[in-house]
């Protein structure tokens, strides 16, 4: 047989392995899509909580680590805007 006789020919084991890899990839993509949908839902619920109960109440319900992260973000953003506003005066 020549090399051309082997092109496109695979064993049943190779076919099974390929199908398994495709299945794993599809499962991973579906899981990532579900995780993104869950994150979107949680963020929407948190937004609703802020609007319904107020930002102070929502903030107080966060873990201490989350409060620190949010506080740092707000301070950094405030400082950046203040610096931009005062640049060139």
Buried (B, 14 or more C-beta within 10 A) or exposed (E): EEEEEEEEEEEEEEEEEEEEEEEEEEEEEEEEEEEEEEEEEEEEEEEEBBEEEEEEEBEEEBEEEEEEEEEEEEEEEEEEEEEEEEEEE
